[in-house]
């Protein structure tokens, strides 16, 4: 089973970015956006996904420029990366 959180595209972005991920098996996925203080500012998805490649779009129009963390959790997999919003 392989789960991968790919780098968002574009990065830096304004005002939206695509967050892609790959699933090695059917599983429940949670993808959330955090500010750098560790607060959840938006939940992009919390649902089951089939094996394969998937993506979600984050529209950050209502958020200020800066660095954010995107986190993906599925089963025992967890990964996060920093993304950059520039307005």
Buried (B, 14 or more C-beta within 10 A) or exposed (E): EEBEBBEBEEBEBEEEBBBBBBBBEEBEBBBBBBBEEEEEBBEBBEEEBEEEEBEBEBEBEEBEEEEBBBBBBBEEBEBEBEBBBEE
